[in-house]
Amino acid sequence: MASKFTRVAVAADQGRRLDAYLAAQPEVGSRAAARRLLDGGHVFVSGRRAKPATTLLAGDVVDFRVLVDALRAPLVPDLPLPE
């Protein structure tokens, strides 16, 4: 299952590459993860499927879907605690 997120680019985001913008979103977290979303067709800017090098304009609506499993950031595997 995927969770859908929507953001609106502000004036400070104008001219910024979409992959960098997505990487800064807490739900995405890295440029590699942003690239996977973009390559998988899970990112739309103002209703159109977007490419990584898309430059944002103020007011652009960025919709993206992140798999629920990808939202969980495994910090450490579950290991038995020493006694």
Secondary structure, DSSP 8 states (H G I E B T S, - for coil): -EEEEEEE--GGGTT-BHHHHHHTSTTT-SHHHHHHHHHTT-EEETTEE--TT-B--TT-EEEEEEEHHHHS---S-------
